[in-house]
Amino acid sequence: MSNTITCNIASESIPAGTTNAEQARLALEHVCSGSGRAPASRYYSPKFVDYVNDMTFHGLEGAQQSVSMYKGVLSNIRISVQEQVVEGDKVTSRFVVRGENRGRQVSFNGITISRLENGLIVEDWSVTDTLGMLRQLGLWRTTLVGIRQWKALRSASGPGHATPSLTPSA
């Protein structure tokens, strides 16, 4: 029996019987990397809450904001899930993020704990090795990334947008 699943991204469908682990993996590898053509709603609930490092994003728009934040730092993002542990309605995924910033290749690790209801992710708790990424980028690129992200976070807090919280989540 093969551990490989088929996901027809072009037709925006997820096969019937997709497990919670597969759903969490597909969300990371296709939505979070920005490489998939299926909408976030194929993986995430409208009541989705995303806790990423010290920021919080709400709803499907919040999921897109979170992805945009990483795409603002890295191009050619690829996320590959290395290992998963499933317990009840929760899936813990250990993954590697690879991308490029101004010609410099970077690779760093992350862990996401996803909670699912009715086959959709309703909560993600993620921690990524941001310091490792910044160390690989070097001082100049890190300074540019910091300025760009500060501007993005300021504009995201405008009316009608999900508001990233810069305080640690409890």
Secondary structure by P-SEA (a helix, b strand, c coil): cccbbbbccccccccccccaaaaaaaaaaccccccccccccccccccbbbbcccbbbccaaaaaaaaaaaaacccbbbbbbccccccccbbbbbbccccccccbbbbbcbbbbbbbccccccbbbbbcaaaaaaaaacaaaaaaaaaaaaaaaaaaaccccccccccccc
